Amino acid sequence: DFHTLLPNPALTFPFELDDFQKQAILRLERSECVFLAAHTSAGKTVCAEYAIALAMKHCTRAIYTSPIKALSNQKYRDFRNKFGDDVGLITGDMQIGADGSCLIMTTEILRSMLYRGADLIRDIEWVIFDEVHYINDSERGVVWEEVIIMLPDYVNLIFLSATTPNTIEFSEWIGRTKRKPVHVIRTNYRPVPLSHNLWAGMKLHKLMEGREGFNPKGYSEAAKALMPASARAAADAKGGKNSSGSGKPAPPPGRPASGSKVSQQQGSKQDWLSLARYLEREGLMPTVVFSFSKKKCEEIAHMLRSLNLNTAAETNLVQGFAIQTVARLSTADAKLPQVIATVEMVRRGIGVHHGGLLPILKEMVEILFSRNLIKVLFATETFAMGVNMPARCVVFNAIRKHDGMQFRELQPGEYTQMAGRAGRRGLDKVGTVIICCFGDTPPPQLVLRNMLTGSSTKLQSRFRLTYAMILNLLRVEDMSVEGMIKRSFSEFAAQRALTTNEYPKLLAPEDVEDYYFASKDVLASNNELLSYLLSSGGTGGGALVTGRVVLVTSRRKHGYVRAPAIILRSPTISAKGSTGTNSNNDIVCMVLLPQGFTKDDEPQSNDLKLGDLDFIGEAVGRYFAIHEIQLDQILFVSSSQIVEETVANLVKDESTEMNAGLELLDLRDCAKNMHQGSSEMEFRQACDKMERNVAMLRQFKSHYSPNLERHYLAVDRKEILRSRVTTLRHLLSNESLALFPDYSQRKDLLRSLGYVDENDTVCLKGRVACEVNTCEGLIVTEMLFEGVMSELEPAEIVALLSALLFQEKKDEDLDSELPQRLVSGCERMKEIAIRLGQQQKDCGLPVDPLEYCASSLKMGLVHVVYEWASGVPFASICELTDVQEGSIVRCITRLDELCREVRNCSRVVGNPTLYRKMEAASEAIKRDIVFASSLYVS
């Protein structure tokens, strides 16, 4: 019983815990690591809250990490409401309650602390990784791996994630890395089951509900409802015998009908008004509508401007909160078009949420939605990462999105993450999910089926080396770059099999070892001699003629096998060195199989060199096989040649002459039968070598031992194991790491640029680069040492640096009104970037100089930031660009962090003038709406 096992819990809850929550809490009480995988809104936060309570009870610290700053702010509000003032928040631009028992921060902040060796690391008992499936992010996923690897072993870890198919594999990697067990607790339990539907013909068509399977009938009904009336009538007249509902044959389930308009368009104003009224009428609000474009979110919300979904009382509540929010802004900022439009929209119970929205407006929308004062919210995918934002219903405007490279259908994991926002625990019996169909046909059935029932996305390593990582690791003593690579999740698959039981105890040395290696020399000489003979044409001077008895070898599952054989077809080569179409190097033999062989024996194709057994026969109580062998499988050539003798004589030979040691055929006599070839001198030298090796072999006592076969097999097995150990040791070495060549090339570049010396000691330039974490540190460092920023004024410096942080694609021609010094600075920065790209290419890295420059520098906000740093109002700088307000704010707030980093760089190199300029630049941009305080914090 849970309460018996835990009579005095560190934290109690006002509801009965689910079984998976109880299991997790019991593990936490034992200071054990936990990986908790559960659906959205299943109650994973209970585990995090209990760990925080334990830290407070033990007078230690718990770190809660989140993937994005916005989520950190939300969690700060939630935890502060629960735990009081003992909760702190650390972001790039502020610290609140940094001495608290619970500290909330992004994963990047924690990584920075680990590299710096911050004092608070010593006090940490728990680190909670929320939304750990964010490790799949191609750009930032590496940060999770860095932090997990670098955290001290005494820190206990908690991982909260959506359901993923490889939680065991991921947890095994963590357990190996941290040398402690990680308890995986998974549940498919969903507190509120989901009903998945298509919206077609002004009604819902159910595709799936709860744990029921996919409903093809619902899909067919939706397809029929989308057809034009005339086609639908024709289909009804024909009895509707096909799944598409038309008189024509139904299209394949993975493809829409020919000439049809697939339902991927955003819908008309009337379409959305009809859907909104249906949702209101059926009590399906609040609703989140996911659209994969900021522009579409705005457009669809604008279509509903005639609707008012709030009551008079609710409108008053919204109005009051909006007034309080806008009061934080200056008079000029309060008149921004986006502010006015958003306030007017939320009054009517409609909201938008995307990256282009001003942060303070985004927070206002989130808080109003959580209070059920926004009835329909149009949001991009990032909203699914928010906390405490469940809805009654989730609507998908489309199921295709652009992932940065191409348009594609949603993956099952992405769909599940967003659809999971439907259903409020304790309020709704079922959460409704709707996929809109505004075209002539619904999305392909196979696509929908896979999206609804397919497996979630696996946790995948995005580990990659960066120059900042290399330089930081070269500065610390506790971790090497090779160690970081070796412990990464990406290297885990190659190393997971290398446990201690992969190193079998080698057999003790025996006298037979020398015999084994001497026999290898004999075999090598034998093959050399046979090859020499065959290259001279014919059948090797009569050595390998039809009827000759030879000893052949192969590997079977029971060890090393020697078997006598009769050549049934000798090899032929048309001329010396020729391998023409008439040549045949294969030798057909009748091989006597070992005693005890039965037809049920299964040869292992990977090990059996003799090839497939084309025919197996039986004679005088022994089995034989007829098939082809290769020349290098002939151990010895006997002087015996069977022409008229019977197979019984061969069996007799095996029991006497073959087992005791073959009488070797004098291959020198074969030279007399050679019609062409090299000089007799070369051939005699090969024969003499063979004789010397055979004579040496006969000097060993093991040659006459009755247990020779068993001893030989033992040594052969030992050599196989020795070779395997060598391979395994290589796999464990640094040179075998997949990223080791990349590391070597990057280190070569750092040495050539003077960032590290020949002993891998970090030099002055390297220490400067370590201070830069928000952008490409090499470019900033080179600019600093070449004096690019020293010649500029503070406003010009911050405008120049904006090119390193702005991420959106945009026309990047610099405005002619910019100061010439700033334009020249931008040109010099481009030259530095191209030069760095070329130097990386010269070191062997797959870098194109022009592409490196284009991806590292984007000039789209240089003019905007310059005007902002010069004191121009926000409304005026918005008129200079079509970049949305939220994107401008995000760039400028990150610029403040970069200004602090460059200021620290100037302190390292001893440049007080630049230090003061960076302080002035930071002060110039830190004002008004761009740095308005968070509603969650203040």
Buried (B, 14 or more C-beta within 10 A) or exposed (E): EBEEEEEEBBBEEEEEBBEBBBBBBBBBBEEBBBBBBBBBBBBBBBBBBBBBBBBBEBEBBBBBBBBBBBBBBBBBBBBBEBBEEBBBBBBBEEBBBEEBBBBBBBBBBBBBBBBEEEEEBEBBBBBBBBBBBBBBEEEBBBBBBBBBBBBEEEBBBBBBBBBBEBBBBBBBBBBBBBEBEBBBBBBEEBBBBBBBBBBBBEEBBBBBBEEEEBBEEBBBBBBBBBBEEEBBEBBEEEEBEBBBBBBEEBBEBEBBBEEBEBBBBBBEBEBBBBBBEBBBEEEBBBBBBBBBBBEBBBBBBBBBEEBBBBEEEBBEBBBEBBEEBBEBBEEEBBEBEBBEBBBEBBBBBBBBBBBBBBBBBBBBBBBBBBEBBBBBBBBBBBBBBBBEBBBBBBBBBBBBBEEEEEEEBBBBBBBBBBBBBBBBBEEBEBBBBBBBBBBBBBBBBEBBBBBBEEBBBBBBBBBBBBBBBBBBBBBEEEBBBBEBBBBBBBBBEBBEEEEEEEEEEEBEEBEBBBBBEBBEBBBBBBBEBBBBBBBBBBBBBBBBBBBBBBBBBBBBEEBBBBBBBBBBBBBBBBEEEEEEEEEBEBBBBBBBBEEEBEEEBEBEEEEBBBBEBEEBEEBEEBBBBBBBBBBBBBBBBBEBBBEEBEBEBBBBBBEEBBBEBBEBBBBBEBBEBBEEBEEEEEBEEBBEBBBEBBEBBEEBEBBEBEEBBEBBBBBBBBBEBEEEBEEBEEBBEBEBBEBBEBBEBBBBBBBEBEBBEEEBEBBBBBBBBBBBBBBBBBBBBBBBBEEBBBEBBBBBBBBBBBBBBBEEEBEBEBBEEBBEEBBBBBEBBBBBBBBBBBBBBBBBBEBEBEEBBBBBBBBBBBBBBBBBBBEBBBBEBBEBBEBBBBBBBBBBBBBBBBBBBBBBBBBBBEBEEBBEBBBBBBEBBBBBBBBBEBBBBE
